[in-house]
Amino acid sequence: MNKILTYTKDGKANSLMMFAVYFVINLLFLTKYGIRQSVVPLNILIIAFAAVHFSMFFLRKNQLLEKKLNVKLVYLLTGLFTVVYIALCHILKDPYKMNIDRWQTLNFSLEHWTHGKYIYDTPNFMGNLSSYLPGQLLLALPSYLLGNVGYLQVMAFLLFSYTILLEFKSNLIRFTAILMLGISLSYIYEAVCKSDFIASFIFVAAFILFWHNKFKDNYFQKPVLLGISLGVLCLTRSVAIIPLIIFLMKPFLATDISRKIKTALAFLLTITVLLLTVFLPAKSFDFIIQYNPLTLQGQSNKFVMFLFLVSAVILSFNVKKISDVFYFSTSIVFLIMLSFVLEKYLVLGFGFQHNLFSTTYLASCLPFSIIAYCFSVRRELEKISIKIRLDNYT
């Protein structure tokens, strides 16, 4: 197994695999929604889409671009996308007419939460109930206070860009990562709809990259802060626990007992406080059993989910470097969501064009695939740099 993992992680095919995940997610989105419009033929859209992305992939190691791109251009790209995403948050003047309920669900959930009301028994204008966990509500609170829940996507984009700038020193890689998220059709759709699904996983991916960068010698240098952060992130989306297990399970078992206790206590206390904020307003315990986020959130088959949790634990012991965390997270999260989507198709009979056959689920691994791809490109650029130095030496 170790030989297989080493080959797939470090082989030349790794960058292709991670880029393919990113490509497929956005291509599925383009196909699903592109067919619903008649302005531009779908085949033209697919050709243009493929041309842009193939160019991006084949230019990933271009030495001229590596030399010409500077940090000012990276900042300019980041600023440009920030302005674009702010504008996208205001593009829908009347979302009620488009039958888009994500923004309203998040908005009234935050309104109920901040006013001490129970949020899980209130239907939105389309009759759907809220399934937001309190960690996600906490992360979305600043955008709500600013008057537009769509700003959450802007904040997530800026956080992603910041951690990319922190980890990668090559401006070509920085530019590529920010461009990939910025032009992602799935993420653009999220911004227009003022959804928060992909943002949840961006927060997790950014946290992993940031924490590694700051505390790479020992992830448990600040156990209380780590426990609080994990408590919040684990209460965003249930699947968010998978990358965190892969990232921290092995180091947690290796750290001393004092740090274990401090981290666990801070984690449990954070979880308890956050859950109390959403459950205390409930009428009774039976009411909580009937209306709660874990029941209402779309979940994969419990046995399948258990297998993926076990896989995450096993993979955590095969992590040798930080890039492995993102490679494994991309693979597991993508497979979890793929199994959930296939389950909808096989059990409920929802076809690809059905509104409830949501390609958004697959986009949960988007930030992990982009970062994993960047690590593989950095490895390729380092090999090229070594080869050039050797050629010059000889």
N, C-alpha and C positions, 0 to 999 in steps of 0.2 A: 504493500500500500504506500509506504514511504517513497518508493521509487516512482510510482505513478504520480503522487502529489508533487514530488520534486520536478518531474518532467513537465507537468502542466503549469506549475507556478513559474519555473525558471526557463522553460523552453521558449523558442521564438513564437510559438503559437499563442502564447499567453495574451499578448497585446491584441491579437486578432480576435480571440475569444471574448475578451472584455469589451472590445469595440463592437463586436457582433451583438452582444446583449443590448448595448445602448442603441444600436442601429435597429434591431428587431422591435424593441419597445416602441420607438417613435414611428417606425414604418407601419406597425399595426394600428397605431393611432391615426396616422395619415390615411390609411386604407379605410378604416371604419368611418371616419367623419368626412373624408374627401369625397366619398361616393354620394354623400347627402347634399352636395352642392353641384350646381351646373355651370358655374362661371368658367372654371378651367377643367378640362378633361382629366380624369383620374390618372391615365397613363402618362400624361405630361407632368403632372405633379410628382409621380413616382420617379420618373427619369430625372427631373430637376433635383429631387431629394437625394437620389442615389449619387448623382454627379457631385453635389456639395460634400456629401459624407465620404465618398471614396477619395476625393481630393484631400480632404482633411486627414484621412488615414495615411495616404501615401506620402504626404508632406510632413509626417510626424517627426522624421529624422533629418529633414532638410537642413544642411549646414549653413546655407545662405540665410534662411529665416532665423536660425539659431543666433547668427551674428547680428542681423539687422534689428530683430525685435528687442526693444528695451523696456525698462520698467514703466516709463511714461506711457507707452502704448498699452501696456497692461492696465494701468490705472484709468486710461482713457476709455478702454473697452468696458471696464467695470462701471465707470460713471455713466456711460452711454446706456448700458443695459439697465442700470438702476432707474434712470429716467424713463426708459421704455416700460419697465415693469410697474412703475408708479402710474403711468398713463393707462396701462392695461387694467389696473384696479378700478378705473373709472369708465371703462369702455361700455359696460352694460348699463344703460339708463333705466331699463325696466326688465330685470331678470325674471319677473313673474311670468311674462309672456313667453319666455324660452324654456319654461319648466325646469329651471335650475334651482335646486333647493339647498345646495351646500352652504352658500353664504348665509342664508337665513337661519339654518340650523345652528351654525357656529355663533351667529350674532345673538339669537335668543338664548342659547345655552350660556353664553357669557353674561348676558343680562340677568338671567335667572340666578346664576351662580353668585354674581356680585351682590345680588339683593337677597341672598339666603333662601331661594326657592328651589324646590326639587326639579331637576331638569329632564329626567328620563321618562316622564309620563306625558310630556307635552308634544303633540304632533306639529310639524311645520305645515306650510300651506299645501304641500303635496300629500299630507297624511303620514309622513315618515317620522319616526321617533329619533331623538338624539341618542348617540352612543359615545359621546366624548368622554374620555377619561380625564381626571383632573389635572394631570401633568400637561396634557395638551392645552387645556384651558388656561393654565398658568402661562405657558409660552405664548399663547395668542392674546393674552390680556393687554400688552402694550399696544398692539394694533387696534384693538377694540377701543381703548382709551383715546387713541388718536383719531377715532371716528370712522375707520374703514378697516374691517377685518382682513381685507385683501392685502394690506401692508405686511401681513405675516410672510407672504411670498418674497417681498422685497427684503425684509429682514433676514430671511433664510438665505437668500441669494448673497447678500453682503457677508453673512457669516461664513458661507461656503467659500467665497472669494478670499476672505481674510485668512482662513486656515490653509488654503492653497498657497497663498503668498508666504505663509509662515513655514510650510513644509518644503516647498520646491524652490530651488534657486534659479533654475533655468526659466528664462522669460518665455521661451517657446512652449514649455510645458504649462506654465501659468496661463498664458494666453489661450492655449488649447482647452484647458479644463474649464475656464470661465466661459469660453465660446460655446463649448459643448452643452453646458447647462443653460446658457442664455438663449440658444436657438432650439433647445429641446421643445418639440411640439407639445409633449405631455405637460411640461412645466408651464409653457405659455397658456395652455388651456386651464391649468390650475389657477394661474393669476387672473385670467378673465373671469372664471367662475368663483373666484375668492375662496377656493378650497384650501385644505391644509394637509392633504394626505402625503404628498411628496415632502413637504416641509418637515413633517415629523421625522422622516428618515434622514433628511439633511442635518437636522439638529443632532441626531445620533452619530452620523458619520463625522460631522465637524467636531463633536466632542471627542471622539476617539482620536482623531488626528491632532487636535489641540493638546489633549492630555498626554499623548505620547511625546509630542514635541517638547512639552514643558517638564515632564517627569520621566523621561525615557530610562533613566538609571534605576528608578524604583517608582512604580505607579502608585504606591501606597504611602508616599511621603506626606500627603495631606488626607488622611483617612476619613475625617469627618466631612470635609468638602466633597470628597469622592462619593461617600455614602449618600449625601444629600442630592448630588447630581444624578446618581444612578436611580434614586427614588423618583425623581421628577421624570427622567427619560423612560423608565419602565412603565410609567403611567401616561404615556403618549399613545402608543399603539402596542398591542400585545406582541406583535412580531418583532418589535424593537429590542426585545430581550435577547434575540438570537445573536446579533453582532456583538452585544455587550458580553455575552457568555464567551464567545470566541476570543474576545479581546482580553478579558480579565480572569477567567476561570483558573488558568494555570498560574498566573502571578499571585492570585488570591490564596491558593493553596500553599504557595511557596513563602508567603510573607509570615512575619512573626504573629504570635497569638494576640498580642496587644492591638496591633493594627487590624487584625481580623475582627476583633470585638468592636473596636471603634467604628469601623466601616459598616459592619452589620447593624449596629445600634442606630447609627445615623440614617442608614437606609430604611430600616423598619419604622423609625420615628417619622421620617418624611412621608413614607407610604401611608402610615396611619393618619397623620394630620390631613393629608390631601384627600384621602377617602372619606374622612369625617366631614370635610367641607361639602361634599356632594350627597352624603347619605343621611346626615343628621336632620335635614328638612323633610325626610320621608315620613309618611303617615304611620307606618309600622314596618316591622322586619319582613313580614310577608309581602308587603308592597315592594320592598327592595328586591326580594327574590324574583318577583314578577317583572319589575322594571329596573334593570341594571345594565351598565354598559357592556359587560362581558356576554350577556345574553343577546343584546341588540347588535353588537359588532359582528360583521361577517367573519365567521371562523371556519377554518378548514376542519376536516374530519379529525376527531380527537386522537385517534390512533396514529394517523399520519403526522399530526402535529407533534405527538410524543416521539415518533421516530426522528423527526427533524431536530427536536431538542437534544436527543441522545447524540445525533450526528454532530451537533454544534459543540457538545461537551468533548467528544472524541477529537474533533478537528482543533479544538483549543490547545490540545497537547501536541499538535503538529505545527503550531505557529513558531517559526524561527525568527521572523522579522515582521515589522508592521505591515508590509505589503501583503503578507499572507492573510492578515485579518480581513483586509478588504476583498481579496480574491475569494476567500471562503465565504464571507458574508454575501457577496454578490451571488455566488452559486446557490447557497442555501435559501436565501430570501427569494430569489427568482423561482426556485423549485417549489417553495411553499405556496407562493402566489399562483404559480402555474397549476398546482394541484387543486387550489381553491377554484380557479377559473374553469378547469376541466370538470370539477365536481358540479359546478353550476350547469355546465353543458350536458353532462351525462345524466344527472339526477333530475334537474328542473327543466332541461330541454331548451335553455336559452341559447339561441344562435348568435353568431358573431355580430350581426347587426342589431341585436336586441339591446335596448337601453340598459338592461341590467347585466349584460355581458360586458363588464367594465374592464377595459384594458388598463385603466388607472392602477389596478392592483399590481400589475407587472412592473409598473413604474416605481414601485417602492425600492427596488434595488438600483435605481438610476444613480444616486450620488455615490454609492459604493462601486459601481462599475466604472464611473468616470475616474474616481481616485485610483482604483486598481489599474486602470489603463495607463494613468499618468506614471505610476510606479514602474510599470513594464517599459514604458517609453524611456523613462530616466535610466533604466538598466541598459537599454539599447544604446542610448546616447553615450553612456559611460564606456561601453565597449568600443564604440567608434572613436571616442577620445583617446582611449588607450592604444588602439591600433594606429592612429595618426601619430601619436608620440613615439611609438616603436618604429614606425616607418621613417620618421624624421631622424631618429637616433641612428638607424642603420644607414 
